[in-house]
Amino acid sequence: MVRTVYYVAASLDGFIADAQNSGQWLRDIARARGTDGSGPDVLNGFGAVAMGAGTYRTFLEMPGSWPYGPLPAWVFTHHEFPGIWEADITFVRGDVAEFHPDIVLDAGERDVLLAGGGNLAAQFMACGLVDEMVLTVVPAVLGSGHPVLPVRNITAPAALVDERSLGNGAVQLSYDFRR
């Protein structure tokens, strides 16, 4: 069964981007620790990726940084964007529930990666489409910015299914929303 997994890193105070909508803080921390922050096996098991416009924009601003290789990518946006050379990208506008079956079909037998973008993740969650959330908590405090999940009325039950230390104070928590 194909699952949709929200994979995200956040500050201790729950933000994925700072007040200027930048994730540079996370890249700076990763660089200081001598890692790109993604780990070599993050994409194993994923057959497609979905992201919002803000996440996609960060890849356009950093040439050569497209990490998803040939994976089909679905970008939810109300803006016009250029494509990325040799990337399989579909730009869509509309309700996530409308496009989710096609994203799952693109993923084949593998899972769907919901990358970054708390607003988009909240839309998927509101429709009951998030099966798991893998949250990496990074030891930094931003004070303000864009939250991991900007929702108020969703009370999806979540069960902690895995926790591990990544070193240097970072921890990874995996929550199952289907239990």
N, C-alpha and C positions, 0 to 999 in steps of 0.2 A: 504494500500500500504506500503510495506516494504521500509524504508529509510535507507541510509547509513550515519552515523553521526560520524564525526571526533571530538572526545572528548579529549581535551588536556589542559595542564597547561603550562604557559610560564612566563618567567621573564619580567620585564617592558621593557627590550630592545629586546624582541622577541625570546629568546632562550628556548628550552625545555630541553637541556642537556648542560653541560659545555664543555670546550675544550677537556676534557678527556673522553667525551661521557658518563658522569655520571649524573644521576638524583638525586644523593644524596643530593644536595642542597635543592631540593624540599621536600624530606623526613625529612631533618633537620628542615626546617621551619614548616612543619606540626607537627613534634614532639614537637617543642617549643610552638606551639599553642594548644597542647593537642588533636590533631586530626590525623587520618591516611591520611587525605587529600582527601579521596574519597567520604565521606558522605555515609549514609546508603542507600540512594535510587538511587545511580548512575546507578546500573545495571538493575533497574526496566525498563521494556519496551524493553530490548535487548534480542535477541534470539541467536545471534552468535557474535563472536569477531574476528577481523582481526588485525594482528600486524606484524611488521618487526622483523628481527633477533636481532637487538639491544634491543628492548623492551623485547623480549622473554628471552634474555640473562640475563637481570636484575632479572627476576624471578628465574632463575637457581642459581644465585649468592646469593639469599636470601631465603634459604630453608624455606618452610612453608608459602611463601608469595603469592601463586597463588590465586588471588582474584576472579576468574571467575567461580569457582565451576564447575558445570556440563555443562556450556555453551560450545557448539562446538567452538573451537578456530582454526583459520587458520593462520599459521605462514609462511610468505613469506621469504625465505632464500636461500642462495647459500652454506650454511654450513650444516654440520651434527650435530644434537643436540640430546641429550637424551630427552625422554618424561618426563612428570611430573606425578607422581603416581595419579591415579584416575581423570586425566584431559583428556578431549576428544580433542586431538590435531591432526590436519592434517598439515603436512609440505609440502609446494609447492614451485616450482620454475617456474617463467614465468610471463607473462603479467597479470596484475590484472584484465583486462577485460575478460580474458579467464576463470578465477576462480570466478568472481563476481556472476554469476547466481547460482553456487553451494553454495556459502556462503549465498545468499539470501534464497535459498531453505532450508538450515540448520536452518536459523533464524525462519522459519515458518511464523507466523503472526506478529512477533515482528521485531524490527529494528536491523540493523547490526551496531555494535560498532567498529569504526576504532580507535584503541588505540595507543597513542603515535606515535613516528616515523614520523617525518616530511617528510622524503624521500618517505616513502610508501604513506602517505597522498597526497603528490604531484603527485604521479603516479595515484592514484584514481581520483584526481581532473583533471589531464590532460585528462583522459578518460571521464570526465563528470559524474563520479559516486558518488560524494559527494553531498548529499542533504542538509546537515546542518553541521555547525561547531560550537561546544560549546567550547569557549576559556575562560579559567580562567587565569586572569592576576594577578600574585603574586608580591607584592612589594619587589622585589629584582633585582639587576643589576648584570649580569654575565660578561658583557664586550665582550664575544666571546663564541662560542659554536655552537650548532646545532639549526638552525632556525625552527620556527613553520612550515613554508612552504618554502622550498628552491626552489622556482620557479621564473622564470623571464618572461615567455611569456604567462602566463595564465591570462586572464582578465575576469574570471568568475564573472558575476554580483552577488553581495551579498546584501541582505537586512537585516539590524539589526532588529530582531524580539523580542528580550528580553534582558534586562540588569538588573543586580541586584548586590548589594553589599553583599559580604560574610563575612564582618567584617575584622578587622585588616588590612584594606587597599586592600584586594583582591576583584576583581570584576569578574563577569561572564557575558560574552557576547555571544549571540546566533545569528548566521547568517544563513539565508536561501539562498541557491544557486539555488533553483528551481523557484524563482519568476521571 
